[in-house]
Amino acid sequence: MRRHSHSWPRVSFFMPQTPSAPHSRPAHSRPAQAPAARRPRTRALASLLALAVLALLGAGCQNVAFPPSCVWPFCGSDDDVLVFEDVPPADELYAEGEQILKGRRILKVYTAINYDKAIETFQTIIDNYPYSEWAVKAELKIADAYFDDKRYEEALSYYRSFADLHPQHERVPYTILQSALSHYEQIRSVNRDQTAARESQRYLEQLIRQYPYAPETSQGESLLREIRTRLSRNVMQMGDFYRKRLEYQAAAERYRSLLNTYPGLGLDAEALYKLGICYENMNRDDEALRLFHVVVENYRDTRLAENAAERIARAN
């Protein structure tokens, strides 16, 4: 992708050819080095052209297209061309990118969106107008395009970069929320690795801690509760796995971790009851009875409370 800097009219420069020498002598009598004698003049013309290009670059026009055979500032052919191309204004490029993201309807049932073309259009704004507000807006548009296209790692990179480059910008809370969502969309089932869920939780906690009054924080709080519930169920499943294998110490550690790390998410009664069972099998009967009493007193009219009462009766 060519790098643009400023809008400039399209201009083409052609390397002029050296006119042929008059036919004053037969061809067979010309010196063998005659073709090479033209090169110094060509090189001189190329040097002059290079100075002209540098002057134009200094004036603000940087969109120069060199042909493949050209090793700037010297070109391998007298017919090589240097081209300066127009760059649309930033607002027009931005509108063009937004139009591309709207997509086009196919058979009235499917919308096709060329995300790569939209990203390229917004990147042109960044390349050509790097210090404008349009460039800042284009950075977010690129991140959102990657997110909508389900390329979450690329989206994460742009969201993080935006927050790093513009820490005081009003859209930073949005980028933190979107970073959390980028991880959230990669969360696997409860019985699988939960790294993505923990990363999402980390971003949401950052959002709530740093921007408690931002509009995005309300959505972040709801999402955080959902993720914490998922993580707590993952810990519960690990505890159940060890308990069924009669590894009560390992199971008890998971149930205690759940109660300490994820309280108030609807799994407390179950964790307390199962922890009591582990203590029973570890010959820690007094601790087991205390846990069963807690379940009976705090979770009346539940099946777990009935089961806990039966175990208390057996112990007596």
Stockholm file with secondary structure:
# STOCKHOLM 1.0

chainA/1-316         MRRHSHSWPRVSFFMPQTPSAPHSRPAHSRPAQAPAARRPRTRALASLLALAVLALLGAGCQNVAFPPSCVWPFCGSDDDVLVFEDVPPADELYAEGEQILKGRRILKVYTAINYDKAIETFQTIIDNYPYSEWAVKAELKIADAYFDDKRYEEALSYYRSFADLHPQHERVPYTILQSALSHYEQIRSVNRDQTAARESQRYLEQLIRQYPYAPETSQGESLLREIRTRLSRNVMQMGDFYRKRLEYQAAAERYRSLLNTYPGLGLDAEALYKLGICYENMNRDDEALRLFHVVVENYRDTRLAENAAERIARAN
#=GR chainA/1-316 SS CCCCCSCCCCEEEECCCCCCCCCCSCGGGSCTTHHHHTHHHHHHHHHHHHHHHHHHHHTTCCCEECCTTEETTEESCTTCEEEECCCCCHHHHHHHHHHHHHCEEETTTEEECCHHHHHHHHHHHHHHCTTSHHHHHHHHHHHHHHHHTTCHHHHHHHHHHHHHHCTTCTTHHHHHHHHHHHHHTTCCCTTSCCHHHHHHHHHHHHHHHHCTTSHHHHHHHHHHHHHHHHHHHHHHHHHHHHHHTTCHHHHHHHHHHHHHHSTTSSCHHHHHHHHHHHHHHTTCHHHHHHHHHHHHHHSTTSHHHHHHHHHHHHHC
#=GC SS_cons         CCCCCSCCCCEEEECCCCCCCCCCSCGGGSCTTHHHHTHHHHHHHHHHHHHHHHHHHHTTCCCEECCTTEETTEESCTTCEEEECCCCCHHHHHHHHHHHHHCEEETTTEEECCHHHHHHHHHHHHHHCTTSHHHHHHHHHHHHHHHHTTCHHHHHHHHHHHHHHCTTCTTHHHHHHHHHHHHHTTCCCTTSCCHHHHHHHHHHHHHHHHCTTSHHHHHHHHHHHHHHHHHHHHHHHHHHHHHHTTCHHHHHHHHHHHHHHSTTSSCHHHHHHHHHHHHHHTTCHHHHHHHHHHHHHHSTTSHHHHHHHHHHHHHC
//
